[in-house]
Amino acid sequence: MLTLFVPAVASAQVRSRPRDLPGYQQGYVLGVRAGTDDYRRGAPFDFSIRIDFRRGDVGYDVRFGSRSRYRDEFRRGFEAGYREAYRARRVGPAPRAPIGRVDVAVQQGYSDGYEEGLKDGRDRKRFDPVGERRYRSADRGYNRSYGPKDIYKANYRDGFLKGYEAGYRDGARYSRRW
C-alpha cells in the first residue's frame, strides 16, 4: 500500500511546476506574442513596458486561487516567452522558412486553442477541439504577407490542437478543485 502512495505524491509534485500553472502558461503565450511583435517592429528588448506584463492578471479566474500568486506566475511566464521569442527571431528562421509564416500561425492557434480548451475543461464539456469554430476556420490572425493561406491554416490547426489539449487538461484539473 505504501508503494502506491509514493508515486501519487511524486505525481502531484510534478504537476505543481510553475510552467504547468495557468498563470505561467497564459503569460508565456502572451509573452511569445509580444516578443515576436517587438522584434518584427524593431523595438528594443523590453518586456517590462508591456501592459499585459504590468497588469499580470490576464486570464485570471478566482478558481486559480490567489490573484497575487497568479500575477507572479503570469509575469514569470511572460518574461520567459518574451525572451524566447525575441531571441529566436534574432538567430533567424530555419532555411526556406520565411519569418512569421509558421511561428505566427502556430502561436495564434496555440493561444486560441488553449483559451477554448481551458473553457471546455472548466465547464466539463467533452474534449472536442475539431468542433471549435476557430479550429474550423483556422484563419484568425492571417495576413497575406505570411504566404499561402492553406499553409497558414494547417500550421494554425497544429498549434490549436496542442493548445486546446493543454488548456483542457488545466481547465479540468482546476474545475475539480471547486
C-alpha positions as semicolon CSV with decimal commas, in nm:
position;residue;x (nm);y (nm);z (nm)
1;M;0,000;0,000;0,000
2;L;0,285;0,239;0,073
3;T;0,429;0,187;-0,275
4;L;0,102;0,305;-0,430
5;F;0,102;0,622;-0,222
6;V;0,457;0,733;-0,310
7;P;0,401;0,758;-0,689
8;A;0,084;0,958;-0,630
9;V;0,278;1,208;-0,417
10;A;0,556;1,230;-0,676
11;S;0,297;1,284;-0,948
12;A;0,134;1,568;-0,754
13;Q;0,472;1,735;-0,708
14;V;0,547;1,721;-1,081
15;R;0,216;1,893;-1,164
16;S;0,293;2,189;-0,944
17;R;0,590;2,309;-1,151
18;P;0,545;2,677;-1,234
19;R;0,532;2,619;-1,609
20;D;0,231;2,388;-1,556
21;L;0,026;2,655;-1,378
22;P;-0,236;2,856;-1,569
23;G;-0,083;3,194;-1,486
24;Y;0,255;3,090;-1,621
25;Q;0,105;2,938;-1,935
26;Q;-0,111;3,237;-2,013
27;G;0,181;3,471;-1,952
28;Y;0,410;3,259;-2,167
29;V;0,173;3,260;-2,465
30;L;0,125;3,637;-2,445
31;G;0,497;3,690;-2,388
32;V;0,582;3,496;-2,704
33;R;0,337;3,706;-2,899
34;A;0,476;4,031;-2,755
35;G;0,839;3,929;-2,811
36;T;0,765;3,837;-3,171
37;D;0,582;4,164;-3,231
38;D;0,855;4,376;-3,073
39;Y;1,127;4,209;-3,274
40;R;0,936;4,249;-3,602
41;R;0,875;4,619;-3,533
42;G;1,241;4,671;-3,447
43;A;1,153;4,770;-3,090
44;P;1,420;4,728;-2,823
45;F;1,410;4,422;-2,598
46;D;1,193;4,530;-2,303
47;F;0,908;4,313;-2,181
48;S;0,856;4,523;-1,866
49;I;0,685;4,805;-2,056
50;R;0,415;4,580;-2,198
51;I;0,074;4,646;-2,042
52;D;-0,007;4,274;-2,010
53;F;0,315;4,217;-1,815
54;R;0,250;4,510;-1,585
55;R;-0,111;4,407;-1,515
56;G;-0,016;4,042;-1,477
57;D;-0,370;3,915;-1,441
58;V;-0,484;3,848;-1,798
59;G;-0,690;3,530;-1,791
60;Y;-0,720;3,520;-1,413
61;D;-1,013;3,332;-1,265
62;V;-1,097;3,311;-0,895
63;R;-1,074;2,932;-0,924
64;F;-0,698;2,971;-0,969
65;G;-0,663;3,093;-0,611
66;S;-0,463;3,395;-0,504
67;R;-0,452;3,677;-0,759
68;S;-0,106;3,784;-0,642
69;R;0,031;3,431;-0,691
70;Y;-0,128;3,421;-1,037
71;R;0,037;3,756;-1,120
72;D;0,377;3,623;-1,015
73;E;0,331;3,310;-1,228
74;F;0,199;3,515;-1,520
75;R;0,495;3,754;-1,511
76;R;0,748;3,469;-1,495
77;G;0,579;3,305;-1,792
78;F;0,552;3,631;-1,984
79;E;0,921;3,706;-1,936
80;A;1,022;3,352;-2,040
81;G;0,802;3,360;-2,351
82;Y;0,916;3,709;-2,448
83;R;1,284;3,620;-2,409
84;E;1,247;3,301;-2,607
85;A;1,055;3,463;-2,892
86;Y;1,273;3,774;-2,918
87;R;1,599;3,579;-2,911
88;A;1,472;3,314;-3,152
89;R;1,397;3,588;-3,405
90;R;1,748;3,731;-3,367
91;V;1,900;3,397;-3,463
92;G;1,670;3,382;-3,762
93;P;1,437;3,128;-3,911
94;A;1,531;2,790;-4,045
95;P;1,639;2,793;-4,409
96;R;1,349;2,839;-4,652
97;A;1,105;2,931;-4,373
98;P;1,009;3,297;-4,402
99;I;0,975;3,479;-4,071
100;G;0,623;3,468;-3,946
101;R;0,465;3,210;-4,171
102;V;0,487;2,910;-3,941
103;D;0,553;3,056;-3,597
104;V;0,277;3,318;-3,602
105;A;0,019;3,066;-3,719
106;V;0,122;2,808;-3,459
107;Q;0,137;3,066;-3,179
108;Q;-0,202;3,211;-3,270
109;G;-0,351;2,863;-3,295
110;Y;-0,198;2,756;-2,965
111;S;-0,324;3,065;-2,784
112;D;-0,676;3,029;-2,925
113;G;-0,678;2,655;-2,862
114;Y;-0,559;2,696;-2,505
115;E;-0,832;2,951;-2,436
116;E;-1,108;2,730;-2,580
117;G;-0,972;2,416;-2,414
118;L;-0,949;2,589;-2,078
119;K;-1,315;2,694;-2,103
120;D;-1,429;2,347;-2,207
121;G;-1,225;2,178;-1,936
122;R;-1,355;2,411;-1,665
123;D;-1,714;2,365;-1,782
124;R;-1,661;1,988;-1,802
125;K;-1,760;1,977;-2,167
126;R;-1,637;1,691;-2,380
127;F;-1,292;1,711;-2,539
128;D;-1,364;1,831;-2,893
129;P;-1,106;2,067;-3,046
130;V;-1,222;1,997;-3,402
131;G;-1,572;2,114;-3,311
132;E;-1,449;2,463;-3,221
133;R;-1,532;2,741;-3,468
134;R;-1,180;2,885;-3,463
135;Y;-1,027;2,547;-3,541
136;R;-1,256;2,502;-3,841
137;S;-1,194;2,849;-3,986
138;A;-0,822;2,848;-3,889
139;D;-0,753;3,191;-4,037
140;R;-0,754;3,411;-3,727
141;G;-0,454;3,642;-3,740
142;Y;-0,376;3,564;-4,103
143;N;-0,206;3,827;-4,315
144;R;-0,127;3,790;-4,687
145;S;0,237;3,861;-4,614
146;Y;0,255;3,524;-4,433
147;G;0,220;3,339;-4,761
148;P;-0,038;3,087;-4,882
149;K;-0,346;3,074;-4,664
150;D;-0,365;2,692;-4,680
151;I;-0,022;2,660;-4,517
152;Y;-0,116;2,913;-4,250
153;K;-0,435;2,720;-4,175
154;A;-0,250;2,390;-4,140
155;N;0,003;2,542;-3,900
156;Y;-0,270;2,722;-3,707
157;R;-0,459;2,396;-3,661
158;D;-0,145;2,219;-3,538
159;G;-0,096;2,489;-3,276
160;F;-0,465;2,492;-3,189
161;L;-0,472;2,119;-3,116
162;K;-0,170;2,141;-2,886
163;G;-0,306;2,448;-2,708
164;Y;-0,653;2,300;-2,671
165;E;-0,514;1,983;-2,517
166;A;-0,305;2,180;-2,264
167;G;-0,592;2,417;-2,183
168;Y;-0,844;2,137;-2,146
169;R;-0,613;1,949;-1,910
170;D;-0,561;2,264;-1,698
171;G;-0,928;2,354;-1,700
172;A;-1,034;2,005;-1,595
173;R;-0,775;2,000;-1,319
174;Y;-0,892;2,332;-1,174
175;S;-1,263;2,260;-1,210
176;R;-1,224;1,956;-0,983
177;R;-1,090;2,171;-0,701
178;W;-1,411;2,367;-0,658
